[in-house]
Structures are given as C-alpha cells and as structure tokens.
Amino acid sequence: MIPVRRDAPLWRLAGGTSLDTSRPLVMGILNVTPDSFSDGGELAGDPSLALDRARAMVEAGAALLDVGGESTRPGADPVPEAEEIRRVLPVVKALTGELSVPVSVDTRKAAVARAALAAGAVIVNDVSGLTHDPAIGGVVAEGRAGLVLMHMRGEPATMMQHAHYDDVAADVQNELRVAVESARRAGVADDAIVVDPGIGFAKTAEQSLVLLHRLEVLAELGRPVLVGPSRKSFLGHILKVPPAQRVVGTAAACVAAYFAGASIFRVHDVGVAVEALRVAEAIAGEVLPERLGVPATVAPTP
C-alpha cells in the first residue's frame, strides 16, 4: 500500500513562514456563522468560544486553523462583506495573538481577505477559486500570503445546478488549472498555492466519491492538494447518519485521500483525523520508528 508520490513542496505563507507538506497537515475548521451546515451557531458572536475551540484543536494536533464567516453550504444566502468582517476579525485577532499555528481565512471576498491578513492571518482559502471576486489574487500577492484555490461552479445558492461533468476528475483538474493560472497572473507565487477539489461543491455524492478515488489527477497540477470531506453529505449518503455522526466516515475519507495524494485535511474533528492519518503514515512506511515515539532499536509490538 503505497501512497501517490508527493514532491513535497513547501507551502509558503505570509510573514516568511512555510509549511512542509511532505507529511499530512490537519486544518481545524472554525465556523463563526449562525448557519453552517454542521456546526452553525456554535461559535457565532463570541470570540472566546472560538479561541477555546482553537486551543483544543491545536492540542489535538491541528497544524493550522481556518476561520470562516460565511456559510457556503448548498442553498446558502450570501453575507455582506461588512458583516463577514465583523464576524471573522475578532476571532482572527484572538487566534493570532495567542496561538502559534498559522491562521487561514475562509472567504470569497477581497475586502475580507485584506482585513484578515492585516489582522494576522497568513492564508486565504477561497472556495470560489478566484471566480467570485478575482481581486483576491492581488490581495494575496500583495500580502505574500498562502492561497487555497477550491473548485466550485456557480454560487452556493445555485451550485448544485452545475453538477454536470463529462469526466469529473479531468474537468475539475482543468478548471483548477485555470484558477492557478489566474492566481499567477495576479502575482501569486507558485509556492503559495494549494488546490482543493471542492468535495460536495457542485458535486453529487457519487461525483465526490469519484474525485476522492482519482485524486492523483489533481496532484498532477504540481501543487499540494487539500481536501475537505468533513461531515459532508456524501458521507451521509453512504452512512445514513446526520452530520454530527460522520466523524469516523470523515477520518476514513481523509485516509483514502492521503493514499491518493492529498497533503492537507480540513476537518471539524481534529483529534480523530490526526490519529487516523498517523496510522496511515505508519502503514505507508513513511514514518521512522523514532518519529512514532518508539525507540529505533525496539520493534513495535503487534
């Protein structure tokens, strides 16, 4: 069982920092919205609650945190940029003021991205892949920040109307290639870019499964691959359980994605994902015994 070969490029972020994608990195989700599909309202309106959740995620092994102030679930209504800034800015400031892990802002709007980067965020996670507000590319380039380009068609309210593909893996690869080229034209450096297939965004459950199975197609773009399967509807399609009960299914999807070439895993339940991916690394033979906490001269017990 050998994972898809990774060139393991460093992911360069704002402030001169970088992340090594040769090993799996878990990104903890912090939704500060009242209406996200899985955890809407849990953290909305109180930065101290988000900070407490973030501390727990870092203790569980999160390598980075992603703060979002606008729900992009299917059918979601857009949020005015001023309201989105009001939601995310206090949280970004609290996280960057206390925690040492990189903070990402999950936004489709250049004004929100600019405000979050000024507050200490070092990554912009654009679920629209620069199609909603192309000015984000220039904001990221100016701030020398990291950029996640996710694949989505249309708007959250209408995206499932666009879930028609000749070959979902090849089509998503081609459309993400266009997004990467747009980012480059805006001045974003190659080593700042990560790509995301957008599981569940303008994809049916079956299409999401195909993408996870054929994730190596995205690895051909030459950039690290991020996946966000956490509690998504394709898992509910398989397991017939509500979002809160899809934790194990999420971990299984992360492991499958790791073997298919993904490096970064955006999840709600950090500890379970970290443990699952640690085992996957060991099975793949990519972790030396001493890195697992086992003395090199002592064979692990069965």
N, C-alpha and C positions, 0 to 999 in steps of 0.2 A: 504494500500500500504506500505509494509514493505520491506526494502532492505535486501539482503542476510546478515546474521550475520557476522560481522567482529571481529576478535580477536584483531584488532587494535594494532599490534606490532609497536614499534618504528623502524624507518629505520635509522640505524647507518651509518654516513658518516665520511669521513676523518676529522682530526682535532678535534675529540671528540664531534662533533655536531651530532644531530639526528633530524629527522622529525617525527611528530606524524601523523600516517595515519588513525586515527580514524575519521578525517574529510577530505573531498576532498581537494586535493592539485593540483593546476593547474601549469603545467610546460610550460613556454613560449618557443617557437621554434625560434632559431636564426640561420638561414642557411647562411653561408658565402661562398656560392658556386655560380658559374655562371650558373648552370644548374639544380637546384632543380625543381621539377615538378610544384610547385605552386608559389614560390617566388624567383626563381633563378635569381641571378644578382642584386637583390635589395640592398643587404648589402655587396656584394663581394668587397674586396680591400680597404675598408675604415672602420677601427675600430670605428671611431667616429659615423658613421651611426648606427652601431650595438649597440653602447652604448646608443645612443638616443632612439633606438627602445626598448632596455632593460629597460631603465628608465620608458618609457611609460607602458611597461608590468608590472613592479613592482607596479607602481601607480595604475594600473587596478586590481591588486590582485594576480599577479603571485607569487607562493611560491618558485619557483626555475626556473632556466633558462638552456636551453640545446643548446650548440653550436656545429654545425656540419660543417665540411669542405669537405665532400664528398657526392655527391648525391647518394642515394640508390634507386631511382625510378626504376621501371621496365625498363630494357634495358640500364641502365646507365653503362658507362665505369669506370673502377677503376681509382683512383687517386694515384700517387706515394706518399709514406709516407712523403718525404721531402716537397712536395707541400702542402699536407694536414696540416703539422705542420706550414708551412709558413702562411696558411690561418687562422688557429684557435688560434695560440699562442698569437698574439697581442690582439685579442678580449677577450680571457680568462683573460689576464693580466689586460686589461681595466676594465672588469666587476668586477673582484675580488678586484681591487684597489679602486673601488668607491661604489659598491653596497653590501648590507649585506645579500642578499639571496644566497643560495647555487648554485654553477655553475656545470653543468654536461658537459662532452664532449661526443659527439655522434661519436664514431669511432669503427672500426673493427680491428685496428692495435695497437699492444702493444707499439711501439715506440711513436705513437701519444698520447696514453693514459698516458705514463710515462711523456712526456713533458708537457701535460696539467695539470697533478696532481702536478708537480713541480711548475707550474705557478699559482696554487691556486685552480684549480678545485677539487671538493670533491666527484664526482660521475663519473663513466664510464658507458655510455649507449651503449652496444654492440648489434647491430641489428642482428649479426650472432649467438648470444648465445654461444660464445666461439668456434665456428666451423671454422671460418676463420683464426684466429690467437690465438690458445689456450694459448699462453704466456700472454695474457691479464689477465688471472686468477691470475698468480703470481704477476703481476704489481699491481693489485687491492689489493691483500692480503698484499703485502709489504707496500703499502700506506695506508692500513686500510680504503680504500675508499668504497663508496656505489657502487653497481653494478646492472645495469638493464640487464636482460637476455631476449632478444626478440627472438621469434620463426621465423625462416626463413629457407627455403631449398634452396640449391644451391647458386648462386651468383646473384646480381641484374640483370645482363645481361641475365640470363637464368632461374630465379626463377619461372616464370610462367609455365615453362615446368614441374615443380614438384608439381603442384596444384592438386594432386590426393590423396584422403584420403578414408579410409573405414568409419571412423567416425571422422569428422574434429575436434570436441571438444576433444574427447578422444585421438586422435592421437597427437594433439598439447600438451595436458596435458602430455602425456608420453614422448614426445621429450623434453619438457621443464624440466621434472623431470630429464632426463639425463643431461641437461645443469646445473641444480642446483647441481647435484652430482659431475660434473666435477669441478665446482667452489669450492665446499667443499674440494675436493681432492687437489686443488691448494692452499688451506689455507684460502679461503674467509669464513668469519663467516656467519652463517645463518641470523643474524640480519642486515647484509649488503646487502642482496639480495632482489630484486624485479623482478617479472616476467611480461612479456608482450606478448600477443598472436600474435602480428605482423599482425595487420589488413592490408590486401592488399598485404602482402609479401608472395608470393607463395600461394595466396588465390584468388579465384574468388570473384566477388561481392556477390554471394549467400553464399559462404563459410564464408565470412567476417560477413555477417548478422547472420548466424548460431552461429558463435563464440560469437558475442555480446549478442545474445539471451541466450546462455548457458555458460556465463562467470563464473558462480558459480563453474563449473568444475575446472577451474584454481585456484579458491580460495581454493580448497581442497589441494593444494600444501603447504598451510600454510604460504605463503609469500604474502605481499601486491601485488596487481595487478595494473599495469599501462596499459592504453590504449591510442592509438594514431590514432583516427579516422579523424583527422583534414583535411578537404578538399579532402579526399581520393576519389578514383574512384568509390567505391561502392555507395557513395552519388550521384555522377554524374549519375550512372546507374539508381538511383531512381528518381532524380530531373531533369535530363536532362539539367544541367547548368554547366558552366565551373568552375574551382576550386575557383576563387575569389568570386563566388556567392553561395558557400556551407557553409557559416558561420552559418546560422540557423540550417541547417542539422547537422553540426558538434555538435552544442550545444545539439540538440535532442539526438544524439548518445551518448554524454557524460552523459546525464541524464539517459538514458536507461542502460548504463554501470554502473553507480553509483548504481542503484537499483539491478543490477545483481552481484555486489560485488567489482567493481573497486574502487580504492582509489586515483589514480594519473592519471591526464589527460593532455596529451601532445598536445598542440594546437597552432595555429598561432594567433587566435583572442581571446586574454586572457579575456578581459572585458566581452564579451558575455558569455563565458563559466563560468566565476566566478558567474555571476548573475544567470544563469540557474541552476547551482549546489547549489547555496544558496537557491533558491526556492525549489529545490528537497529535501534539508535537512529539510526545514521547513515542507514540506508535509509529510515527513517521521517521523516528530515529534522528531527529534534528536537534535534540537537547542532550547535552552531555550529562552523565550522572551527577556531577557536582552542581550543575545548574538546576537539577531537580531536588537538591538538598540531600542527596545520597553520596557518601564518600566514594571517590572513584575506584578505590580498591575493594569495595564491598558490593557484591551483586545485589540488586534489588530483590526482595522476596516476591514470590508469585502473588 
